Amino acid sequence: LADAHMSGDIHIHDLEFFAGRPLNCMQHDIRTFIKYGLKVDGTGDHTSIAGAPNHMETLMNHTGEIMLAAQQNMSGGQGMSLWNVFVAPFARGRSYDEIKQSVQMLIYNLNMAYAARGSQVPFTSMALEFGVPDFLKDETAYGPKGQVVGTYADFEEETRLIQRAFTETLLEGDNEGKPHLFPNTIYTLREETMGSEYEEDIRLVHELSAKYGSSYFVNMLADYRGDMANYMGCRTCLQDNWTGDWDQDCLRTGNLAYVTLNLPRIGYQSRDESQVFEYLDEYMDLATETLMLRREQGLKCLNDFHILPFLKQQVAEDSYYRIQNSTLSFGFVGLNEMLLSLFGAGIENPDANKFGIKCLEYINERANKLKEETGLRWSVLQTPAESTAYRFATLDKKQFGDQAIVQGDGNANYYTNSSHVPVDTNASLIEKIKIEEQYHPLTPGGHIFHAFMGESYSDPDSLMSLTNKIARKSDIGFWAYSSALSFCLKCKTLMKGLNHTCPTCGESEDVEWYDRITGYVQQVGRAKSASGGWNPGKRQELIDRRRFEDN
């Protein structure tokens, strides 16, 4: 397994956390802490214990502390879904200004908790609803002191006010006008909230997209959806397709781990199409063995070594973290380059694309067979590949020479992410959607569609129109309108596009770039510096990205 990783057949993610924090990302349930209070160490033996919260401000503080505490036990990000619905009872009787002040406190705390590994803030995601979803309306609602206060249908107005306060705070940026990078804020589109009643709220979110490009959208209108799908900002996803219970399938669990397959290498080594599937089996066998070892280590850390106390804490008759419902996922990189190697044409070619679909169907068949054999939750996802696409391309160029088909300028190489169209595509945005939407139902463990927007400021109404078309007429499950930004550290001016100097204060070269690395918006590094921030392959991909104007 080590040889397979080191040589680049597969990529084992988060190796530095394999021994002590083998579990990747998690979706939390704020209701647990509304009802039972908070022990940030999982036991209360080493820290103060908070009872069930009585005020909205306390719950805002708990929200941040929960995700920061869990981050100490896990290698991946922390998310909360249906958050504004579950928090809504605490907003009853509060003015809008009070609600917004509470939400501001949470957002600033999440961006200023400079305590995660390597002096970072915790990687957090928040999924918001525009209104109370139909499937939640008759669910018991819990309010101050953990008391039952009716059903969530009783708190539609408060749900909407919290979402608006959250969006307005993000739209304002920080004190210098920079975007709040966390939480990754995800807006859920449902049939019941796509009408004119919610138009003003939805438009405000598109103002946020136009300004910072930071908001994400979840499409619950697609035919393959149930009631629930929650994403992390890096794209990993849980859906109510495991037990059929949205609570069990999507909350208090997550993606346990994933291993990425090097698809272009399979293309270089295969003599014909049938051999592609032999190599897929071989690589998936390696990934399966790795993931089972990781799960075994996770169980030991939870139950034997007792080093993940926050996750292990008891909630009623169960542990807080439901490892039995977590996913073990197969990721992949470079489908486009594999197709180029096999057919001389990439994913944009209809015939080559058919074989790409066939390969993903095969990977899903293997995952489904493993479910039957092991009783575990196997899944398939588009790997974020923030470093893997660069690493695989670099290794393959060294091993296969001119046979290796890579993106980049020859000095900094990379593979196309997962089943995406190449970033420098000549295809129109609509053509790109039609190609990539075919793969979202085949990657239930996570996926994303990128609309890289141009350097002029987008029109929120145009983006709204596009959102409506994507949600109603495509199988795209998760997407974002991504914008490249520049921020002058001297005069504190935020600009669209990648500027090497600041036009506002003259010749200042002290300019920081921002863009979506793969899943989430992040600082690239200084415009004039090749060091810091993104790796060389990702920086080259950033330069190569073709931008779409919204008109």
Secondary structure as GFF3:
##gff-version 3
##sequence-region A 1 551
A	DSSP	alpha_helix	2	7	.	.	.	ID=ss1
A	DSSP	beta_strand	10	12	.	.	.	ID=ss2
A	DSSP	three_ten_helix	15	17	.	.	.	ID=ss3
A	DSSP	beta_strand	26	28	.	.	.	ID=ss4
A	DSSP	alpha_helix	30	36	.	.	.	ID=ss5
A	DSSP	beta_strand	38	39	.	.	.	ID=ss6
A	DSSP	beta_strand	49	50	.	.	.	ID=ss7
A	DSSP	alpha_helix	56	71	.	.	.	ID=ss8
A	DSSP	beta_strand	78	80	.	.	.	ID=ss9
A	DSSP	alpha_helix	83	87	.	.	.	ID=ss10
A	DSSP	three_ten_helix	88	91	.	.	.	ID=ss11
A	DSSP	alpha_helix	96	112	.	.	.	ID=ss12
A	DSSP	beta_strand	124	129	.	.	.	ID=ss13
A	DSSP	three_ten_helix	134	136	.	.	.	ID=ss14
A	DSSP	beta_strand	140	142	.	.	.	ID=ss15
A	DSSP	three_ten_helix	144	146	.	.	.	ID=ss16
A	DSSP	beta_strand	148	151	.	.	.	ID=ss17
A	DSSP	three_ten_helix	152	155	.	.	.	ID=ss18
A	DSSP	alpha_helix	156	172	.	.	.	ID=ss19
A	DSSP	beta_strand	184	189	.	.	.	ID=ss20
A	DSSP	three_ten_helix	191	193	.	.	.	ID=ss21
A	DSSP	three_ten_helix	196	198	.	.	.	ID=ss22
A	DSSP	alpha_helix	199	212	.	.	.	ID=ss23
A	DSSP	beta_strand	216	219	.	.	.	ID=ss24
A	DSSP	beta_strand	229	231	.	.	.	ID=ss25
A	DSSP	beta_strand	237	239	.	.	.	ID=ss26
A	DSSP	alpha_helix	246	250	.	.	.	ID=ss27
A	DSSP	beta_strand	255	262	.	.	.	ID=ss28
A	DSSP	alpha_helix	263	269	.	.	.	ID=ss29
A	DSSP	alpha_helix	273	299	.	.	.	ID=ss30
A	DSSP	pi_helix	300	304	.	.	.	ID=ss31
A	DSSP	alpha_helix	309	312	.	.	.	ID=ss32
A	DSSP	beta_strand	314	315	.	.	.	ID=ss33
A	DSSP	beta_strand	318	319	.	.	.	ID=ss34
A	DSSP	three_ten_helix	323	325	.	.	.	ID=ss35
A	DSSP	beta_strand	327	333	.	.	.	ID=ss36
A	DSSP	alpha_helix	335	343	.	.	.	ID=ss37
A	DSSP	alpha_helix	350	374	.	.	.	ID=ss38
A	DSSP	beta_strand	377	380	.	.	.	ID=ss39
A	DSSP	alpha_helix	388	400	.	.	.	ID=ss40
A	DSSP	three_ten_helix	401	403	.	.	.	ID=ss41
A	DSSP	beta_strand	407	408	.	.	.	ID=ss42
A	DSSP	beta_strand	413	414	.	.	.	ID=ss43
A	DSSP	alpha_helix	429	436	.	.	.	ID=ss44
A	DSSP	three_ten_helix	437	439	.	.	.	ID=ss45
A	DSSP	beta_strand	449	452	.	.	.	ID=ss46
A	DSSP	alpha_helix	460	473	.	.	.	ID=ss47
A	DSSP	beta_strand	478	482	.	.	.	ID=ss48
A	DSSP	beta_strand	485	488	.	.	.	ID=ss49
A	DSSP	beta_strand	494	496	.	.	.	ID=ss50
A	DSSP	beta_strand	511	516	.	.	.	ID=ss51
A	DSSP	beta_strand	521	526	.	.	.	ID=ss52
A	DSSP	alpha_helix	536	544	.	.	.	ID=ss53
###
